[in-house]
Amino acid sequence: MESCLSQTRKPDQILVINDGSTDRSGEILAEFGDRIDVLTIPKATGNKSRAQEAGLAYVTGDVFIATDGDTKLNPYFVEAIEKEFEDPTVAAVSGTVKSLPYNWLTACRALEYAISHNLHKLAQSYLNFLFVISGAAGAFRTSLFKEHLTFEHDTLTEDLDFTYKLNRLGFRIAYTRDAISYTQDPAKLGGYINQMRRWYGGGWQNLQKHYAIAGRPVKALELSLIYIEGLIFSVFLFVMPFINLYFELWFWVANIIVNMLVAIWIAFEDKRTDVLWVPLFYPFILHINSWIFLEQGIKEVILGRKNLVWFQPDRVNI
């Protein structure tokens, strides 16, 4: 709340959805008085999209920003978002997400965010097919959202669902590196695995739900690069040691070198020296990510075991 109230461009409204909290959330929110609006849901919905759906009815602005309770916005966030919406063709905007530092696991996530946002999303924005509007840093035109988007609660990743829908309808989604949110990522391996299962599971769910979008050449190319390359790489990762150990060795040497260059850049840009150790840990994380990607693909696509259980990550005092 303090990061929202400290914006260079003051928000016209700050709406908080207190989704059945059983801790001191309600008490703390009351301390902000009339500076914020609070919608309290007596019993937890158990799903972020249901809480957002309840809150949308109380949004008063022509543009709304969606973020999370475990996230802080940089002081220029609202200003950067407003600048993007000066273009009348923009229907939605995705900002940039960075991980709050805590331990080696959050440092690994910082590396992943740096690659996905500064390389992948930037390239996708030039192709005019942003793959996902970040749930912790997304903004939408309110009237357009209410007219064309609906909360269907049938996937684990509502932000990806909305992005697919906007792309299918031909709306423009902008990306900006200037609107930065700092999020609290899982600091324990179990929480990290659960989060990745939700992300990858939701990814496979949305791919099946919106497969028709692949009928357009640029979008088909991008989706094939994401999913087909993801499948090939994940299988390769586990099969290669049995085929050619020499190639396996040089692959990991190259991987560490590339990640070290990215880590040096992050350390310089974000003043984070903890990421310099990430290249040594990241092969372990890469194996976990690849295994979960394959696991969720088999469960969701081949076995049809659709999972809609929202995992609540363990929280630490960052």
C-alpha positions as CSV (number, residue, x, y, z in Angstrom):
1,M,0.0,0.0,0.0
2,E,2.8,2.4,0.8
3,S,4.4,1.8,-2.6
4,C,1.0,2.6,-4.2
5,L,0.6,5.8,-2.2
6,S,4.1,7.0,-3.0
7,Q,3.6,7.2,-6.8
8,T,4.9,10.2,-8.7
9,R,1.5,10.1,-10.5
10,K,-1.0,9.6,-7.7
11,P,-3.6,6.8,-8.4
12,D,-7.2,8.1,-8.6
13,Q,-8.3,5.0,-6.6
14,I,-6.5,2.3,-4.7
15,L,-8.8,-0.8,-4.3
16,V,-7.8,-3.7,-2.1
17,I,-9.5,-7.1,-2.2
18,N,-9.3,-8.6,1.2
19,D,-10.1,-12.2,0.2
20,G,-11.1,-13.8,3.5
21,S,-7.8,-13.1,5.2
22,T,-7.4,-14.7,8.7
23,D,-4.3,-12.7,9.7
24,R,-4.0,-9.0,10.5
25,S,-4.6,-7.9,7.0
26,G,-8.0,-6.3,7.7
27,E,-6.6,-4.4,10.8
28,I,-3.6,-3.1,8.8
29,L,-5.7,-2.0,5.9
30,A,-8.0,-0.1,8.3
31,E,-5.0,2.0,9.4
32,F,-4.9,3.6,5.9
33,G,-8.3,5.1,6.4
34,D,-10.0,6.8,3.4
35,R,-6.8,6.8,1.4
36,I,-7.7,3.4,0.0
37,D,-10.9,1.5,-0.7
38,V,-11.2,-2.0,0.8
39,L,-13.6,-4.8,-0.4
40,T,-13.7,-7.5,2.2
41,I,-14.8,-11.0,1.1
42,P,-15.8,-12.8,4.4
43,K,-14.9,-16.3,3.1
44,A,-11.8,-16.8,1.0
45,T,-12.6,-17.6,-2.6
46,G,-9.5,-19.7,-2.9
47,N,-8.6,-18.3,-6.3
48,K,-7.1,-15.0,-7.4
49,S,-9.4,-14.6,-10.4
50,R,-12.5,-14.8,-8.3
51,A,-11.2,-12.1,-6.0
52,Q,-10.4,-9.9,-9.0
53,E,-13.8,-10.5,-10.5
54,A,-15.5,-9.3,-7.3
55,G,-13.3,-6.2,-7.2
56,L,-13.8,-5.2,-10.9
57,A,-17.3,-4.0,-10.1
58,Y,-15.9,-1.3,-7.8
59,V,-13.3,0.1,-10.2
60,T,-14.0,3.7,-11.1
61,G,-11.2,4.6,-13.4
62,D,-11.0,4.3,-17.2
63,V,-7.7,2.3,-16.8
64,F,-7.0,-0.1,-13.9
65,I,-3.7,-1.7,-12.8
66,A,-3.8,-5.2,-11.3
67,T,-1.1,-6.2,-8.9
68,D,-0.6,-8.6,-6.0
69,G,-0.4,-8.3,-2.2
70,D,3.2,-9.7,-2.2
71,T,4.4,-7.0,-4.6
72,K,5.7,-3.4,-4.4
73,L,5.6,-0.9,-7.3
74,N,8.4,1.4,-8.1
75,P,7.6,5.1,-7.7
76,Y,7.2,5.7,-11.4
77,F,4.9,2.7,-12.1
78,V,1.6,4.5,-12.6
79,E,3.3,7.3,-14.5
80,A,4.9,4.8,-16.9
81,I,1.6,3.0,-17.4
82,E,-0.3,6.2,-18.1
83,K,2.2,7.2,-20.7
84,E,1.7,3.9,-22.6
85,F,-2.1,4.5,-22.6
86,E,-1.7,7.9,-24.4
87,D,-1.7,5.7,-27.5
88,P,-5.5,5.1,-28.1
89,T,-4.7,1.8,-29.9
90,V,-3.3,0.2,-26.7
91,A,-5.8,-2.0,-24.9
92,A,-3.5,-3.3,-22.2
93,V,0.0,-2.9,-20.9
94,S,2.4,-5.3,-19.2
95,G,5.1,-3.9,-16.9
96,T,8.4,-5.5,-15.8
97,V,8.6,-7.8,-12.8
98,K,11.7,-8.2,-10.6
99,S,12.3,-10.5,-7.7
100,L,12.9,-9.2,-4.2
101,P,16.2,-10.6,-2.9
102,Y,16.2,-13.2,-0.1
103,N,18.2,-16.3,-0.9
104,W,19.7,-18.4,-3.7
105,L,16.3,-19.4,-5.0
106,T,15.0,-15.8,-5.4
107,A,18.3,-15.0,-7.0
108,C,17.7,-17.7,-9.6
109,R,14.2,-16.2,-10.2
110,A,15.8,-12.8,-10.7
111,L,17.9,-14.3,-13.5
112,E,14.8,-15.9,-15.1
113,Y,12.9,-12.6,-14.9
114,A,15.8,-10.7,-16.5
115,I,15.8,-13.1,-19.5
116,S,12.0,-13.4,-19.9
117,H,11.3,-9.6,-19.6
118,N,14.3,-8.0,-21.2
119,L,14.7,-10.5,-24.0
120,H,11.5,-12.5,-24.6
121,K,8.9,-9.9,-23.9
122,L,10.8,-7.2,-25.7
123,A,11.0,-9.4,-28.8
124,Q,7.3,-10.4,-28.5
125,S,6.3,-6.8,-28.3
126,Y,8.0,-6.1,-31.6
127,L,6.1,-9.0,-33.1
128,N,2.9,-7.5,-31.6
129,F,2.1,-10.8,-29.8
130,L,2.9,-10.4,-26.1
131,F,2.6,-13.9,-24.7
132,V,1.5,-12.9,-21.2
133,I,0.6,-9.8,-19.3
134,S,2.3,-10.1,-15.9
135,G,-0.3,-10.7,-13.2
136,A,1.8,-8.6,-10.8
137,A,2.3,-5.7,-13.3
138,G,-0.6,-5.5,-15.7
139,A,-3.0,-2.7,-16.8
140,F,-6.2,-2.6,-18.8
141,R,-8.7,-0.2,-20.3
142,T,-11.7,-0.8,-18.0
143,S,-14.5,-0.4,-20.5
144,L,-12.8,-2.7,-23.0
145,F,-12.0,-5.3,-20.3
146,K,-15.7,-5.3,-19.1
147,E,-16.9,-5.6,-22.7
148,H,-14.6,-8.2,-24.1
149,L,-13.1,-10.2,-21.2
150,T,-14.7,-12.5,-18.7
151,F,-13.5,-14.3,-15.6
152,E,-14.1,-18.0,-16.5
153,H,-12.1,-19.5,-13.7
154,D,-11.2,-22.5,-15.9
155,T,-7.5,-22.1,-15.9
156,L,-4.8,-21.7,-13.2
157,T,-3.3,-18.6,-14.9
158,E,-6.0,-15.9,-15.4
159,D,-3.3,-13.4,-16.6
160,L,-2.4,-15.7,-19.5
161,D,-6.0,-16.3,-20.3
162,F,-6.7,-12.6,-20.6
163,T,-3.7,-12.1,-22.8
164,Y,-4.7,-14.9,-25.2
165,K,-8.2,-13.4,-25.4
166,L,-6.9,-10.0,-26.2
167,N,-4.6,-11.4,-28.9
168,R,-7.4,-13.5,-30.4
169,L,-9.6,-10.3,-30.7
170,G,-6.7,-8.4,-32.3
171,F,-6.2,-5.8,-29.6
172,R,-2.8,-4.3,-29.1
173,I,-0.8,-5.1,-25.9
174,A,2.1,-2.8,-25.1
175,Y,5.2,-3.7,-23.0
176,T,7.2,-1.2,-20.9
177,R,10.4,-1.7,-19.0
178,D,9.8,1.5,-17.0
179,A,6.8,0.2,-15.0
180,I,8.6,-2.1,-12.5
181,S,7.1,-4.2,-9.8
182,Y,9.1,-6.0,-7.2
183,T,7.5,-9.3,-6.1
184,Q,8.1,-11.8,-3.3
185,D,8.9,-15.1,-5.0
186,P,8.9,-18.4,-3.1
187,A,12.0,-18.7,-0.9
188,K,11.6,-22.5,-0.3
189,L,12.0,-25.2,-2.9
190,G,8.6,-26.7,-2.2
191,G,6.8,-23.4,-2.8
192,Y,8.9,-22.8,-5.9
193,I,7.8,-26.2,-7.3
194,N,4.2,-25.6,-6.6
195,Q,4.3,-22.2,-8.3
196,M,6.0,-23.6,-11.4
197,R,3.3,-26.4,-11.5
198,R,0.7,-23.7,-11.5
199,W,2.4,-21.6,-14.1
200,Y,3.2,-24.5,-16.5
201,G,-0.1,-26.2,-15.8
202,G,-2.0,-23.0,-16.6
203,G,0.2,-22.6,-19.7
204,W,-0.9,-26.0,-21.1
205,Q,-4.5,-25.3,-20.1
206,N,-4.6,-22.0,-22.0
207,L,-2.8,-23.4,-25.0
208,Q,-5.6,-26.0,-25.3
209,K,-8.3,-23.4,-24.7
210,H,-7.0,-20.9,-27.2
211,Y,-5.3,-23.2,-29.8
212,A,-7.2,-21.5,-32.6
213,I,-4.8,-18.5,-32.2
214,A,-2.1,-20.6,-33.8
215,G,-3.9,-20.2,-37.2
216,R,-2.1,-16.8,-37.6
217,P,1.4,-17.1,-38.9
218,V,3.3,-14.9,-36.4
219,K,1.5,-16.2,-33.4
220,A,1.9,-19.8,-34.6
221,L,5.7,-19.2,-35.0
222,E,5.9,-17.7,-31.5
223,L,3.9,-20.4,-29.8
224,S,5.9,-23.2,-31.6
225,L,9.1,-21.6,-30.4
226,I,7.8,-21.6,-26.8
227,Y,6.2,-25.0,-26.6
228,I,7.9,-27.2,-29.3
229,E,11.3,-25.8,-28.3
230,G,10.3,-26.3,-24.7
231,L,9.5,-29.9,-25.2
232,I,12.6,-30.7,-27.3
233,F,14.9,-28.9,-24.8
234,S,13.3,-30.6,-21.8
235,V,13.6,-34.1,-23.3
236,F,17.1,-33.3,-24.5
237,L,18.2,-32.3,-21.0
238,F,17.4,-35.7,-19.5
239,V,18.4,-37.8,-22.5
240,M,21.7,-36.2,-23.5
241,P,23.8,-37.7,-20.7
242,F,23.0,-41.2,-22.1
243,I,23.9,-40.2,-25.6
244,N,27.0,-38.0,-25.5
245,L,28.7,-37.0,-22.3
246,Y,31.3,-34.8,-24.1
247,F,28.6,-32.7,-25.7
248,E,26.8,-32.6,-22.3
249,L,29.9,-31.2,-20.7
250,W,30.3,-28.4,-23.2
251,F,26.6,-27.6,-23.1
252,W,26.8,-26.8,-19.4
253,V,30.0,-24.9,-19.8
254,A,28.3,-22.7,-22.4
255,N,25.2,-22.4,-20.3
256,I,27.2,-21.2,-17.3
257,I,29.1,-18.7,-19.3
258,V,26.0,-17.2,-20.8
259,N,24.2,-17.0,-17.5
260,M,27.3,-15.4,-15.9
261,L,27.1,-12.6,-18.5
262,V,23.4,-12.1,-17.7
263,A,24.2,-12.2,-13.9
264,I,26.9,-9.6,-14.3
265,W,24.5,-7.3,-16.1
266,I,21.8,-7.8,-13.4
267,A,24.3,-7.2,-10.6
268,F,25.3,-3.9,-12.3
269,E,21.8,-2.7,-13.2
270,D,20.0,-3.7,-10.0
271,K,22.9,-3.5,-7.6
272,R,22.5,-7.2,-6.7
273,T,25.7,-9.2,-6.1
274,D,23.7,-12.3,-4.9
275,V,22.9,-13.1,-8.6
276,L,26.6,-13.6,-9.4
277,W,26.4,-17.1,-7.8
278,V,23.3,-18.1,-9.8
279,P,25.1,-19.7,-12.8
280,L,26.4,-22.4,-10.4
281,F,22.9,-23.2,-9.0
282,Y,20.9,-22.6,-12.2
283,P,21.5,-26.0,-13.9
284,F,19.7,-27.6,-10.9
285,I,16.7,-25.2,-11.3
286,L,16.7,-25.8,-15.1
287,H,16.3,-29.5,-14.5
288,I,13.4,-28.8,-12.1
289,N,11.7,-26.4,-14.6
290,S,12.1,-28.9,-17.5
291,W,10.7,-31.8,-15.5
292,I,7.7,-29.8,-14.4
293,F,7.1,-28.6,-17.9
294,L,7.0,-32.2,-19.2
295,E,5.0,-33.4,-16.1
296,Q,2.3,-30.7,-16.5
297,G,2.1,-31.3,-20.3
298,I,1.5,-35.0,-19.8
299,K,-1.1,-34.4,-17.0
300,E,-3.0,-31.6,-18.8
301,V,-2.8,-32.6,-22.4
302,I,-2.3,-36.4,-22.6
303,L,-4.1,-37.5,-19.4
304,G,-6.6,-34.7,-19.3
305,R,-6.2,-34.2,-15.5
306,K,-7.2,-30.6,-15.3
307,N,-5.9,-29.1,-12.1
308,L,-7.5,-25.9,-10.7
309,V,-6.1,-26.0,-7.2
310,W,-4.4,-22.7,-6.2
311,F,-1.2,-23.3,-4.2
312,Q,-0.5,-20.7,-1.6
313,P,3.3,-20.3,-1.3
314,D,5.0,-20.2,2.1
315,R,5.8,-16.6,3.1
316,V,9.1,-15.4,4.7
317,N,9.8,-12.0,6.1
318,I,11.6,-10.2,3.2
